[in-house]
Amino acid sequence: MSCHRAIFRFAKTFKRPLSIQRCSRRYSQAAISPQVTNAFVEDVRAIVGKSNVSTADAVREQHGHDESYHSVEPPDIVAFAESVEHVSKVASLCNEHGVPLIPFGSGTGLEGGVNALKGGLCLDITKMTNITSVNAEDFDCKVECGVTRVTLNNYLRDTGLWFPIDPGADASLCGMCATSASGTNAVRYGTMRENTMNLEVVLADGRVINTAGPGRRTKKTSAGYNLTNLFVGSEGTLGIITKATLRLHGIPEATISATCTFPDVQSAVDTTVQVLQCGIPIARIEFLDEVSIDACNKYSHLDLKVAPSLFFEFHGAEAGLKNQTEVVEFRWATDIDERNHLWKARHEILYACMALIPGSKPYSTDVCVPISNLPEVIVRTKEMIKEAGIIGPIVGHVGDGNFHVFYPVHSDDHETMKKIKDVSHKMALSSNEIGLEGLSVMRQVKQALDPNGIMNPGKH
């Protein structure tokens, strides 16, 4: 993916934590929704097996939150699916009785996407862990919804292939499809949208579809609408993704990592743009401001200079990498242990930020702009955070114009929460990003595929 394609593909976007319609349900067995009757529970047990159904408080609580700051909103019942047939029959049953249905994968999200805001049934799909095919010659594979990215890459190790999309957490791959995950390697390998070829999806009424056609795994088709990308990013509101056919990539012959510090944010982000304009085939360019670097040093026991920094990684043939990396001066990390430690620290940045305020949870924002707009947007974001007097470490996959602010906050700290939301709303709003007519079309799609509104309700 060239930098020019990346620039034109990304309009200005902002993904704030899901707007959650809070309900007054208290967490207790007594709060079970009226439609979740004993007969309904018995019907679920008949589908998935008695041992795969739980109404225990601890299990409900576990499935009522992710890693975000949102408080627990538990489902009324948790069921564990072991096959697409289980998922299909449970969806059909929920649709018939008007019971909310929330899919649950690894629970590593940061936006409250699995919270059961209106109760209902949480369908845990982590038991579906088969890697059903690997086509090494065609660079693709098919996985069930419980397979995580680390599991897949361990399985692929002897094939010379890997799946490079890396959001940090060991998320489930179908969950990554559902959230349209990006990650540190996006500048070279793209996001889940570019690496998802086909999806098996269970719709609200129990129908099972293959978005590119049964068994299809071609890289291109001109037949009909792009249903695959309709479901990539749908976050369980249109259907439950049960299988994904994914693109694979060759493991690079050589990998070199480097860090580079700057006197200010403007210089760091300007350098990102300039390096990309040189056409250097970089795999990762990660930006961390001085607050993030300080958090990394304390949490991951590093000794990096506390200043705005860029983390680079280059993939390719060993001889070619030497020529590519002579363009800019770096602090190199060619030793595999040093390199792994560096990127481990980057992957732990969320927890490092939370450690800045013990006991806090992250309020995460997700901004993507054309790369030429990146310096202005990040500098202005820093100014707004400083003006508000809050802690807001900034990190970013700046190679494709994407960055995050991880605000550590206690959910009951209403004053700080108001300041965080004020800054976030100044950055952008969904209606500004998509437009009111676009939102109207999205609602029509939702109505067409889920007329009874059972799929992950309360998320918009």
HELIX and SHEET records of a PDB file:
HELIX    1   1 CYS A    3  ARG A    9  1                                   7    
HELIX    2   2 GLN A   29  ALA A   31  5                                   3    
HELIX    3   3 ASN A   38  VAL A   48  1                                  11    
HELIX    4   4 LYS A   50  ASN A   52  5                                   3    
HELIX    5   5 ASP A   57  GLN A   62  1                                   6    
HELIX    6   6 VAL A   84  HIS A   97  1                                  14    
HELIX    7   7 ALA A  136  ASP A  138  5                                   3    
HELIX    8   8 ARG A  149  LEU A  156  1                                   8    
HELIX    9   9 ARG A  157  THR A  159  5                                   3    
HELIX   10  10 LEU A  173  ALA A  178  1                                   6    
HELIX   11  11 ALA A  186  TYR A  189  1                                   4    
HELIX   12  12 MET A  192  ASN A  195  1                                   4    
HELIX   13  13 LEU A  227  PHE A  231  1                                   5    
HELIX   14  14 VAL A  265  GLN A  277  1                                  13    
HELIX   15  15 GLU A  290  SER A  300  1                                  11    
HELIX   16  16 GLU A  318  GLN A  324  1                                   7    
HELIX   17  17 ILE A  336  HIS A  347  1                                  12    
HELIX   18  18 ILE A  349  ALA A  355  1                                   7    
HELIX   19  19 ILE A  371  ASN A  373  5                                   3    
HELIX   20  20 LEU A  374  ALA A  388  1                                  15    
HELIX   21  21 VAL A  398  ASP A  400  5                                   3    
HELIX   22  22 HIS A  414  MET A  427  1                                  14    
HELIX   23  23 SER A  430  ILE A  434  1                                   5    
HELIX   24  24 LEU A  436  LEU A  449  1                                  14    
SHEET    1   A 8 THR A  13  LYS A  15  0                                        
SHEET    2   A 8 LYS A 361  CYS A 368 -1                                        
SHEET    3   A 8 ASN A 402  VAL A 409 -1                                        
SHEET    4   A 8 ILE A 394  HIS A 397 -1                                        
SHEET    5   A 8 ILE A 282  LEU A 288 -1                                        
SHEET    6   A 8 SER A 309  GLY A 316 -1                                        
SHEET    7   A 8 ALA A 254  THR A 261 -1                                        
SHEET    8   A 8 ARG A 331  ALA A 333 -1                                        
SHEET    1   B 4 VAL A  53  SER A  54  0                                        
SHEET    2   B 4 ILE A  77  PHE A  80 -1                                        
SHEET    3   B 4 LEU A 121  ASP A 124  1                                        
SHEET    4   B 4 LEU A 101  PHE A 104  1                                        
SHEET    1   C 5 ILE A 131  ASN A 135  0                                        
SHEET    2   C 5 ASP A 140  GLU A 144 -1                                        
SHEET    3   C 5 GLY A 239  ARG A 247 -1                                        
SHEET    4   C 5 THR A 196  LEU A 203 -1                                        
SHEET    5   C 5 VAL A 208  ASN A 210 -1                                        
SHEET    1   D 2 LEU A 161  TRP A 162  0                                        
SHEET    2   D 2 HIS A 249  GLY A 250 -1                                        
END                                                                             
